[in-house]
Amino acid sequence: MSLLFVIDGYNILNHPRFDRRGRSAQPPPLAIHSLIREKKLTGSPKNRVILVFDGYPLQGAQAGGYFGMLVVYSRKSSADERIKQLVEESAGRKNIVVVSDDKEIKFMARQLGARHMGAEEFIAKNDQAPLERELPAKPELSYSAAHKITEELRKLWLTNSH
């Protein structure tokens, strides 16, 4: 069963983890599409994406189909209101993943049975674990070092136990 990602576009574009290298000259929908494609953020190619932006299209940007994504501009309302409307009008809410940092949208998505993901979680979805989060390697002792420690502990335990 395919998923539908409803994404607050400006939450992604304005997030500090959004990598602008090579994307700054691109229209916002293309920049996000490029990030999604490069990092495979939506999983299966069968999963669909609706990008929602506040306001009206910027010069050079277009609403409608955009490289397999649907791009929606909220026009006179807010992107949050448009996202809420899209989720409310959808029949398969359990297959919707709403990507937004807005707390009200997070609450609304869960209330309606959709999933929620913050912008940082979405952007970092397929990143490798940072080095500081990796578990330290288990120290290996040589047989002679382990034997020496055992003998020292044996002396301590045996002399203190009598």
N, C-alpha and C positions, 0 to 999 in steps of 0.2 A: 504494500500500500504506500503510495507516494505521499510525501509531506508537502505542505505549503508554508514557506517562510514569508512572513509579513514583517518587513524590516523598516524601521525608522531611519531613513537614509542619512539625515544630518547627524544622528547619534553615532553612526559609523564614521562619517567623514571628519567629524570634530573630535573623535576619540584620540587620545595621545598615542595609542598603539597602532593607529592607522598609518601605514607606511606610504608616504606621499612620493617617494622616489619613483620617478618615471610616470607618475600619475597626475602631477600638478597641472599639466596642460589639458588633461582630459575632462570632458563634461562629467559632473558628479555621478550619473548612472553608470557611465563607462568605467570610471575609476573603481566603483564598488564591484561591478561585474568582473573586472580584472582581478581584484583581490579574491573574490569568491572562487573564480576559476582556478587561479594559481594555487590557492591553499585548500581547494575542494571543501569549502566551508558548509555546503549544503548536502554533502554526501552524494547520493546517487544522482546521476544526470536526469532521472525521471522526476526528482523533486522540483517543485516550482517556486518561483520567487516573485513577490510583489514588493517593490521598493516604493516607499511613501515619503514624499518630501513636502515640507511646509511651503505654502505660497504658490507662486506661478513658475513655470519653467524658465530657467535662465536662458539667455541668448545662446543659441547653438544646441540647447538640450531639447528633447522632445518627450511628450507623454506617449503612452501606448507601449507597443512591443519594442523591446530593446535587447537584442542578443538573447532571446529566449526568456527575458524577464518582462514583467509588466511594470511600467513606471507610472505612478500616480502622483499628481500634485494636488494638494489639499485646497488650493485656490483661496477662497475667503475663510475657510475654517482652518483648524490646526491639523497637523499630521496626526496627533494623538486622537483627535475626534474621527479622522478618516480611518485610522487603524481600528478603532473601536467599532465603527460602522462595518468595516470589512469582516471582522470576526463575528459580530452579531448576525450578519446576513448569511454567514456560511453554515452549511448543513454538517459538514464533517469537522467540527471544532477540535476533536481529539487529535486530528492530523495536522493541526496548525501550530507552528512555532512562531511566536511573536518575539522579535528582537528589538528591545527598547530599554533605555535606562530610566524611563519615567515610572515612578512608583504606582501611580494610578493605573497605567497601562498594564503593569505587572499584575496588580490585583484583579483588574478586569479580565485579563486573559485567564487567570486561574479560576475565577468565578464562573466563566463561561465554558470551562473544560479544555481550554487550549493550553499549550505549554508556553513557558516564558524563558527567555535567555537575555542576559545583559549584553551590551555591546562588547565589553572586554572579553567575556566568555566566548562570544561568537567569533571575534577576531582571532583570539588565541586558541580556538578549538583544536586545530591540528598541529599546533606548535609542539616541538619537543620539550620535555620537562627541563626547566632551567637547571643549571649545574648545581646551584645551591640547594635545590630540593632533592637532589639525588642522595640516596643513602650512602654513607661511607662504606668503603670496601671492608669486608671482614678481615681483620688482621690475621695473618697466618703465622703460627709459631713453628719453629723447627722442632724436631723430635727432642734434640738435646736441650733446647730452651724450655720446652714443656716439662721435661724430666727434672730439670734443675728447679723449676718453680714448685713442682710436686714435692720434691725432697725438702725444700725450704718450708713449705706449709706443713708437711708431715712433722718436722722438728718442732715447729711452733705448736701444733695441736697436741702432739704427744707429750711435750714438756709441760704444757698448761693444763692438761687433763688429769694428771696424777697428783 
